[in-house]
């Protein structure tokens, strides 16, 4: 499962940085705009043989 958050408020961003959940690195919640989060999500996916998509990394 791949998680991306957008428009995360400062208080939540600080909390996520403090708890340092395994698999939830700051790149997952660093997007300030929805379109930036979607672009980052699209960059995380790549084509594999047969035309299927799969995440490049996941939580």
VMD Tcl script that draws the C-alpha trace (Angstrom):
set ca {
  {0.00 0.00 0.00}
  {1.28 3.44 -0.91}
  {0.18 6.49 1.04}
  {0.51 10.12 -0.05}
  {-0.96 13.05 1.84}
  {-1.48 16.59 0.58}
  {-2.19 19.87 2.33}
  {-1.06 18.50 5.70}
  {-1.28 21.18 8.38}
  {1.85 22.12 10.31}
  {0.68 20.54 13.57}
  {0.04 17.17 11.91}
  {3.27 17.40 9.92}
  {5.21 18.00 13.15}
  {3.43 15.10 14.86}
  {4.25 12.74 11.98}
  {7.88 13.81 12.12}
  {8.00 13.15 15.88}
  {6.42 9.69 15.81}
  {8.54 8.52 12.84}
  {6.26 5.68 11.82}
  {8.09 2.88 10.00}
  {7.45 3.13 6.27}
  {6.03 6.66 6.47}
  {8.89 8.89 5.44}
  {8.54 12.68 5.13}
  {8.15 12.41 1.34}
  {4.71 10.89 1.94}
  {3.34 14.03 3.57}
  {5.56 16.81 2.24}
  {3.30 17.92 -0.64}
  {1.63 21.26 0.02}
  {-0.57 21.00 -3.07}
  {-2.79 18.15 -4.25}
  {-1.32 18.26 -7.75}
  {2.19 17.91 -6.30}
  {1.07 14.84 -4.34}
  {-0.48 13.31 -7.47}
  {2.70 13.99 -9.47}
  {4.79 12.33 -6.75}
  {2.41 9.37 -6.68}
  {2.64 9.00 -10.45}
  {6.44 9.10 -10.21}
  {6.29 6.22 -7.70}
  {4.59 3.94 -10.23}
  {6.28 2.38 -13.18}
  {5.29 0.10 -16.00}
  {6.20 -3.57 -15.71}
  {6.18 -6.12 -18.58}
  {2.64 -6.94 -19.62}
  {1.36 -3.39 -19.09}
  {0.53 -3.76 -15.39}
  {1.51 -1.04 -12.96}
  {3.03 -1.60 -9.59}
  {4.40 0.74 -6.95}
  {8.12 1.39 -6.97}
  {7.98 1.45 -3.17}
  {5.30 0.81 -0.63}
  {4.67 1.03 3.06}
}
mol new
graphics top color blue
foreach p $ca { graphics top sphere $p radius 0.5 }
foreach p [lrange $ca 0 end-1] q [lrange $ca 1 end] { graphics top cylinder $p $q radius 0.2 }
display resetview
